[in-house]
Amino acid sequence: MKSDISVLRIPIPTPTLWPYTTTNSYIIGNKEETLIIDTGYNQPITRETLHTALKKHELPIPKAILLTHGHKDHSPGVKQLLDWQIPIFAHPLEEPEIRRNVQIDNLHYLSDHEEISIGDESLIALHLPGHSSGHLSFYLPSKKILLAGDNLIEKGTSWIGTPDGNMKDYFITLEKIKSLSLTMVGPGHGDWINNPYEHIDYVLNRRMQREEQILHILKENEPLLLHEITNKIYAGHIHPSNKVVAEKTTEAHLIKLIEERKVIQNRNAYSSYS
């Protein structure tokens, strides 16, 4: 008989991107063993929040920490948990970002479709790049739950951009997620997503509409600099703190459109291909 594995969403207060004020950590397991996915910022409240959750649900110290990616609102919190003396896992392409944000010795690597045992079940690591080059999401087949990291967030869309984000990869990732059998998705930020396929279609459509908008802007106003395109798209529509990632996402779209021979870049200016 299989053990009863639960999945708990633990919002950890973090200075992340507006409108969010928390990053989701997930505790997976039962009374015998647990895993933790993502650990927020390196600040005491990370440790306090996770310890409180483990105690409340009468769960043991995790046997491992799994990181979806290395961004500073998801990985550095491991420093608050080093006394657990447990291994930390991530995709090898995330190592440079993780080591920039936190110096750790016990970093191990996961590959695409690698299985991690928990109770009598398996959690499957899926390499789904786009938001970052080595981004992992974790799939629990028995419950048809995907813990998506920043590939999906509850409201709005994730930013995609340089140096390690790639819009073309992100489109492929969304289609791969859509092909899974899902009942719900645990996002990197925000509450559970209980309408996964509708939500994925929303994100795909939003990204495609943004590309069409960029092409329309260029045909009407070319040539334009990156910040000029970004301002025409987002001015008055986003929180000022998100301007940098909005520009990065615009740039990621432009890179994809250049590869598709729909946009031309001449020095710092962009024009439509025809």
Phi, psi and chi 1 to 4 in degrees:
 res  aa     phi    psi   chi1   chi2   chi3   chi4
   1 MET       -  132.5 -179.0  176.8  178.4      -
   2 LYS   -73.0  143.8  -73.7 -166.8  172.7 -175.3
   3 SER   -70.9  155.0   55.8      -      -      -
   4 ASP   -85.2  103.8 -175.3   20.5      -      -
   5 ILE   -92.2  129.5  -62.1  -64.9      -      -
   6 SER  -110.5  157.4   61.4      -      -      -
   7 VAL  -126.4  117.2 -177.4      -      -      -
   8 LEU  -110.9  130.8  -55.7  174.9      -      -
   9 ARG   -90.9  123.5 -176.6 -179.4   70.3   88.9
  10 ILE  -119.8   99.2  -47.8  -62.8      -      -
  11 PRO   -72.2  122.5  -10.1   25.6      -      -
  12 ILE  -105.7  123.2  -60.2  176.1      -      -
  13 PRO   -55.0  126.7  -27.1   36.9      -      -
  14 THR  -145.8  150.8   54.6      -      -      -
  15 PRO   -81.6   68.2   27.3  -31.7      -      -
  16 THR   -95.9 -167.0 -171.3      -      -      -
  17 LEU   -76.6  139.0  -67.8  172.5      -      -
  18 TRP   -57.7  141.5 -174.2   91.4      -      -
  19 PRO   -91.3    9.7   35.2  -36.9      -      -
  20 TYR   -88.0  148.3  -64.0  104.5      -      -
  21 THR  -124.7    5.4   57.7      -      -      -
  22 THR  -137.9  156.9   60.6      -      -      -
  23 THR  -117.1  135.8  -64.4      -      -      -
  24 ASN   -79.1  129.7  -73.5  -29.3      -      -
  25 SER  -107.3  151.8  178.3      -      -      -
  26 TYR  -127.1  132.6  -67.9   90.1      -      -
  27 ILE  -105.9  123.9  -59.9  174.9      -      -
  28 ILE  -119.3  129.9  -53.6  169.9      -      -
  29 GLY   152.8 -157.8      -      -      -      -
  30 ASN  -145.1 -164.7   55.3   26.0      -      -
  31 LYS   -67.4  -17.9  -56.3  -68.3 -175.6 -176.9
  32 GLU   -92.4  -41.2  -76.4   72.1   48.5      -
  33 GLU  -155.1  152.6   62.5  177.5    5.1      -
  34 THR  -140.1  161.9   61.7      -      -      -
  35 LEU  -125.9  153.4  -63.7  165.5      -      -
  36 ILE  -121.9  135.0  -80.2 -173.4      -      -
  37 ILE  -110.8  120.3  -64.8  176.4      -      -
  38 ASP    67.3  147.7  -75.7  -10.5      -      -
  39 THR  -138.2   13.9   55.0      -      -      -
  40 GLY    63.8 -157.1      -      -      -      -
  41 TYR   -77.6  163.3  -97.2   73.3      -      -
  42 ASN   -83.1   83.7  175.1   23.1      -      -
  43 GLN  -150.6  151.8   50.7 -169.7    9.7      -
  44 PRO   -54.3  -31.3  -27.9   35.7      -      -
  45 ILE   -64.8  -22.8 -162.2  166.2      -      -
  46 THR   -62.1  -51.5  -67.8      -      -      -
  47 ARG   -62.3  -45.6 -179.9 -179.8 -179.7   84.9
  48 GLU   -60.2  -44.6  -64.4  164.0   13.0      -
  49 THR   -65.0  -44.8  -58.2      -      -      -
  50 LEU   -70.4  -40.8  -70.9  171.8      -      -
  51 HIS   -63.0  -40.7  -90.4  -87.0      -      -
  52 THR   -62.5  -42.1  -62.9      -      -      -
  53 ALA   -65.3  -43.5      -      -      -      -
  54 LEU   -62.5  -43.1  -69.6  168.8      -      -
  55 LYS   -66.7  -43.8 -176.1  176.0 -179.8 -179.5
  56 LYS   -59.3  -40.6  175.3 -177.8  176.5 -178.3
  57 HIS   -97.2    7.2  -64.7  -82.7      -      -
  58 GLU    55.0   50.0  -60.6  179.5  -21.0      -
  59 LEU  -110.8  149.1  -63.2  171.4      -      -
  60 PRO   -77.8  165.3   29.3  -35.5      -      -
  61 ILE   -56.4  135.6  -64.8  -63.2      -      -
  62 PRO   -60.6  154.0  -22.3   33.5      -      -
  63 LYS   -87.5  -13.8   66.8  175.1 -173.7  177.1
  64 ALA  -164.9  157.3      -      -      -      -
  65 ILE  -111.9  130.5  -65.1  170.1      -      -
  66 LEU  -112.5  130.8  -46.1  178.7      -      -
  67 LEU  -109.2  128.6  -62.2  175.5      -      -
  68 THR   -68.6  -39.3   59.2      -      -      -
  69 HIS  -165.4  176.6   60.6  -59.5      -      -
  70 GLY   -93.8    1.7      -      -      -      -
  71 HIS   -57.8  152.9  -72.8  171.2      -      -
  72 LYS   -68.3  -12.3   61.5 -176.5  179.3 -179.6
  73 ASP   -97.3    8.2   55.5  -20.1      -      -
  74 HIS  -126.3  -30.4  -73.1  -99.4      -      -
  75 SER  -109.8  -35.4   66.5      -      -      -
  76 PRO   -64.8  -17.4  -22.4   34.8      -      -
  77 GLY   -60.8  -13.5      -      -      -      -
  78 VAL   -60.4  -25.4  -63.9      -      -      -
  79 LYS   -64.5  -25.4  -73.1 -164.8   73.1  172.6
  80 GLN   -76.8   -9.5  -64.8  -70.3  -35.6      -
  81 LEU  -121.4   13.8  -50.5  169.5      -      -
  82 LEU   -64.3  -24.6  -67.5  179.8      -      -
  83 ASP   -68.3  -15.0   62.7  -56.5      -      -
  84 TRP   -67.9  -23.5  -72.8   -5.7      -      -
  85 GLN    52.0   53.9  -63.2 -175.8  -38.5      -
  86 ILE  -122.2  155.6   59.1  175.9      -      -
  87 PRO   -69.7  152.3   23.9  -32.8      -      -
  88 ILE  -119.3  130.7  -60.9  159.6      -      -
  89 PHE  -118.5  143.1  -69.4   86.4      -      -
  90 ALA  -157.7  171.7      -      -      -      -
  91 HIS   -74.7  143.5 -168.7  -83.0      -      -
  92 PRO   -59.0  -27.7   13.0  -26.7      -      -
  93 LEU   -69.6  -14.2  -69.5  175.1      -      -
  94 GLU   -90.1   -6.7  -66.8  -61.8  -60.9      -
  95 GLU   -55.9  -47.0  179.5 -178.5    4.7      -
  96 PRO   -58.4  -42.9  -24.9   35.3      -      -
  97 GLU   -67.9  -40.9 -179.6   70.9   13.4      -
  98 ILE   -63.1  -44.0  -68.6  170.0      -      -
  99 ARG   -71.5  -24.3  -65.3 -154.2 -176.3  -81.5
 100 ARG   -68.3  -33.4  -88.6 -165.5  -66.1  -88.9
 101 ASN   -93.9  -24.2  -70.6  -39.0      -      -
 102 VAL  -157.9  132.8   52.8      -      -      -
 103 GLN   -89.0  110.1  -65.4  -62.0  -45.5      -
 104 ILE  -132.5  150.5   50.9  176.7      -      -
 105 ASP   -98.4  -30.6  -61.9  -38.4      -      -
 106 ASN  -100.0   51.3   57.0  -20.3      -      -
 107 LEU   -91.0  127.1 -176.0   61.5      -      -
 108 HIS  -120.9  169.4  -56.1  -92.2      -      -
 109 TYR  -121.5  146.4  -56.1  112.7      -      -
 110 LEU  -119.5  142.0  -68.5  169.4      -      -
 111 SER  -109.1  168.7   56.2      -      -      -
 112 ASP   -58.7  131.5 -172.2   31.9      -      -
 113 HIS    69.0   14.1  -77.3   84.2      -      -
 114 GLU   -71.8  139.9 -172.4  165.9  -15.3      -
 115 GLU  -101.4  137.8  -63.2 -173.0    7.4      -
 116 ILE  -116.7  121.8  -53.0  101.2      -      -
 117 SER   -76.0  141.0   65.4      -      -      -
 118 ILE  -147.1  115.9 -178.5   67.6      -      -
 119 GLY    62.0 -132.1      -      -      -      -
 120 ASP   -98.8   15.7  -64.4  -32.7      -      -
 121 GLU  -118.9  175.5  -57.8 -175.8   28.6      -
 122 SER  -125.6  137.0  -69.1      -      -      -
 123 LEU  -103.1  130.7 -176.7   70.6      -      -
 124 ILE  -105.4  124.3  -57.2  172.9      -      -
 125 ALA   -81.8  127.1      -      -      -      -
 126 LEU  -117.2  121.7  -61.2  175.8      -      -
 127 HIS   -79.4  109.1  178.5 -144.5      -      -
 128 LEU  -129.6   81.8  -63.7  171.3      -      -
 129 PRO   -74.2  168.3   28.9  -35.3      -      -
 130 GLY   143.6  -64.7      -      -      -      -
 131 HIS   -66.5  -37.4 -178.8   68.1      -      -
 132 SER  -148.3  163.3   68.1      -      -      -
 133 SER   -69.3  -31.0   58.5      -      -      -
 134 GLY  -112.1   25.8      -      -      -      -
 135 HIS   -62.3  131.4 -164.7  -67.6      -      -
 136 LEU  -110.5  140.9  -67.3  173.0      -      -
 137 SER  -116.6  158.1  -64.3      -      -      -
 138 PHE  -123.9  127.5  -64.5   93.3      -      -
 139 TYR  -113.3  127.4 -178.1   56.4      -      -
 140 LEU  -107.4   96.3 -171.8   61.4      -      -
 141 PRO   -59.0  -35.3  -21.4   32.6      -      -
 142 SER   -62.8  -29.9   64.0      -      -      -
 143 LYS  -111.1   -2.1  -65.4 -173.9 -179.3  -64.4
 144 LYS    55.0   43.4  -60.4 -179.0  179.3  179.7
 145 ILE  -110.9  133.7  -70.1  175.0      -      -
 146 LEU  -111.9  127.1 -179.5   72.9      -      -
 147 LEU   -97.7  102.6  -56.3  175.7      -      -
 148 ALA   -87.6  -12.3      -      -      -      -
 149 GLY    61.1 -143.3      -      -      -      -
 150 ASP   -90.1   11.9  -83.4   -6.4      -      -
 151 ASN   -65.6  -28.7  -81.2  -37.6      -      -
 152 LEU  -140.7  140.8  -66.8  169.3      -      -
 153 ILE  -125.1  160.6   55.4  178.0      -      -
 154 GLU   -61.9  -48.1 -179.2 -157.6    1.4      -
 155 LYS  -120.3  135.6  -64.6  177.2 -178.7  177.5
 156 GLY    77.9 -156.6      -      -      -      -
 157 THR  -131.6  152.8   56.9      -      -      -
 158 SER   -71.6  150.2  -64.5      -      -      -
 159 TRP   -81.2  147.8   70.4  -86.1      -      -
 160 ILE  -130.7  130.7  -50.6  -65.6      -      -
 161 GLY  -176.9  172.8      -      -      -      -
 162 THR   -64.1  155.8   56.2      -      -      -
 163 PRO   -87.3  -17.7   31.3  -35.2      -      -
 164 ASP  -119.6    5.5   59.8  -13.8      -      -
 165 GLY   -92.5  156.2      -      -      -      -
 166 ASN  -149.9  120.3 -176.8  -74.0      -      -
 167 MET   -68.8  -38.6 -170.2   62.0   71.0      -
 168 LYS   -60.5  -45.6 -178.5  178.7  178.2 -179.5
 169 ASP   -61.2  -37.4  -72.6  -14.6      -      -
 170 TYR   -65.5  -39.8 -172.9   57.6      -      -
 171 PHE   -59.9  -43.4  -88.8   88.1      -      -
 172 ILE   -63.2  -42.5  -65.5  169.4      -      -
 173 THR   -59.2  -45.1  -84.1      -      -      -
 174 LEU   -61.4  -39.0  -69.8  173.1      -      -
 175 GLU   -67.4  -37.4  -66.8  -69.0   -8.1      -
 176 LYS   -65.1  -42.8  -74.8 -177.6  177.5  178.9
 177 ILE   -62.0  -40.5  -66.7  174.7      -      -
 178 LYS   -63.3  -25.9 -165.2  174.3  175.1 -179.7
 179 SER   -79.9  -12.0   72.8      -      -      -
 180 LEU   -76.0  155.5  -63.2  171.8      -      -
 181 SER   -85.1  111.8 -180.0      -      -      -
 182 LEU  -127.8  140.1  -63.8  170.5      -      -
 183 THR  -105.7  -31.1   56.1      -      -      -
 184 MET  -161.2  160.3   59.1 -163.3  -53.2      -
 185 VAL  -126.1  134.0  169.2      -      -      -
 186 GLY   -94.5  109.1      -      -      -      -
 187 PRO   -80.9  169.5   33.3  -36.2      -      -
 188 GLY   -69.1  -28.7      -      -      -      -
 189 HIS  -142.4  139.8  -56.4  -86.1      -      -
 190 GLY    94.5 -178.3      -      -      -      -
 191 ASP   -78.3  170.9 -151.8  -15.4      -      -
 192 TRP   -53.8  143.8  -72.5   97.7      -      -
 193 ILE   -99.8  109.8  -62.9  169.0      -      -
 194 ASN   -96.8   -2.3  -65.9  -52.6      -      -
 195 ASN  -124.1   64.5   56.0  -21.6      -      -
 196 PRO   -57.2  -43.3   16.9  -29.5      -      -
 197 TYR   -71.9  -39.0  -59.0  109.1      -      -
 198 GLU   -62.3  -40.6  179.9 -177.4  -21.1      -
 199 HIS   -67.5  -42.8 -171.2   85.2      -      -
 200 ILE   -62.7  -42.4  -65.2  164.1      -      -
 201 ASP   -61.7  -38.7  -78.8  -19.4      -      -
 202 TYR   -59.4  -46.1  159.9   76.7      -      -
 203 VAL   -66.2  -44.5  176.6      -      -      -
 204 LEU   -58.8  -47.1  -83.1  166.2      -      -
 205 ASN   -63.8  -38.2  -70.3  -26.6      -      -
 206 ARG   -62.7  -42.5 -177.8   82.2  169.7  -90.4
 207 ARG   -69.1  -39.7  -64.8  -90.0   65.0   90.1
 208 MET   -67.6  -39.6  -71.4 -172.7  -74.5      -
 209 GLN   -64.0  -35.5  -71.6  167.1    4.2      -
 210 ARG   -65.5  -39.3 -170.6   67.7   77.1 -144.9
 211 GLU   -64.4  -43.6  -72.5 -165.2   -5.7      -
 212 GLU   -61.7  -38.0  -68.2  170.6    3.8      -
 213 GLN   -65.0  -43.0 -175.1 -179.5   14.2      -
 214 ILE   -61.5  -44.9  -70.4  170.0      -      -
 215 LEU   -63.4  -39.6  -69.7  171.8      -      -
 216 HIS   -65.1  -43.9  176.3   74.7      -      -
 217 ILE   -60.4  -43.3  -72.1  170.3      -      -
 218 LEU   -66.7  -39.6  -72.2  177.3      -      -
 219 LYS   -66.2  -30.1  -73.5  176.8 -179.2  177.6
 220 GLU   -87.7  -22.8  -66.1  -66.5  -40.9      -
 221 ASN  -134.8    5.2  -58.1  -85.1      -      -
 222 GLU   -61.8  155.5   59.5 -171.3    5.5      -
 223 PRO   -82.6  157.6   31.5  -35.4      -      -
 224 LEU  -136.2  150.1  -69.3  173.8      -      -
 225 LEU   -82.8  162.6  -58.0  175.2      -      -
 226 LEU   -55.8  -48.3  174.9   59.0      -      -
 227 HIS   -66.6  -27.8   75.9  -88.3      -      -
 228 GLU   -70.4  -41.3  -66.8  173.3  -34.0      -
 229 ILE   -63.7  -45.2  -59.0  169.4      -      -
 230 THR   -60.8  -43.1  -55.1      -      -      -
 231 ASN   -63.4  -38.8  -74.1  -18.8      -      -
 232 LYS   -66.9  -29.9  -73.8 -177.8  178.3  -64.9
 233 ILE   -80.8  -47.7  -65.5  170.8      -      -
 234 TYR  -108.3  -13.4  -68.0  101.9      -      -
 235 ALA   -54.2  123.6      -      -      -      -
 236 GLY    81.3    0.5      -      -      -      -
 237 HIS  -115.3  -10.4  -60.8  -67.3      -      -
 238 ILE  -130.4  159.3   61.2  168.0      -      -
 239 HIS   -67.2  138.5 -166.7  -86.3      -      -
 240 PRO   -52.6  -32.3  -26.3   34.3      -      -
 241 SER   -67.9  -15.6   64.4      -      -      -
 242 ASN   -97.7    5.6  -74.0  -14.0      -      -
 243 LYS   -62.3  -40.0 -175.4  176.5  179.9 -179.4
 244 VAL   -62.9  -46.7  171.2      -      -      -
 245 VAL   -73.4  -26.9  -66.1      -      -      -
 246 ALA   -64.2  -41.6      -      -      -      -
 247 GLU   -67.0  -38.4 -172.6  165.0  -68.5      -
 248 LYS   -63.7  -40.8  -77.8 -178.2  174.1  -69.5
 249 THR   -67.0  -39.8  -59.0      -      -      -
 250 THR   -60.1  -44.3  -58.8      -      -      -
 251 GLU   -61.3  -40.5 -177.6 -176.1   28.4      -
 252 ALA   -62.4  -40.0      -      -      -      -
 253 HIS   -62.8  -43.4  -85.5  -63.2      -      -
 254 LEU   -62.8  -41.0  -72.6  163.8      -      -
 255 ILE   -59.8  -45.1  -69.0  168.8      -      -
 256 LYS   -62.3  -43.8  177.5  175.7  177.5  -71.9
 257 LEU   -67.6  -32.2  -69.0  168.3      -      -
 258 ILE   -65.7  -44.2  -69.8  168.8      -      -
 259 GLU   -61.0  -31.9  -68.6  175.5   -3.8      -
 260 GLU   -88.0    4.7  -65.1  170.3   -9.5      -
 261 ARG    60.6   37.5  -63.1  176.5   65.9   84.0
 262 LYS  -106.8  -18.2  -64.7  177.4 -178.7  177.7
 263 VAL  -134.6  146.1  167.2      -      -      -
 264 ILE  -116.1  137.2  -61.2  169.7      -      -
 265 GLN  -109.8  125.9 -178.0  178.0    4.9      -
 266 ASN  -121.3  104.4 -176.3   10.1      -      -
 267 ARG    58.5 -116.4  -63.8 -175.0 -179.8  178.6
 268 ASN  -101.5    5.5  -66.9  -34.0      -      -
 269 ALA  -108.5  148.3      -      -      -      -
 270 TYR  -118.0  142.7  -61.6   88.3      -      -
 271 SER  -138.8  158.3  -54.6      -      -      -
 272 SER   -73.5  152.4   61.5      -      -      -
 273 TYR   -69.3  -32.5 -168.3   77.5      -      -
 274 SER  -141.0      -   58.7      -      -      -
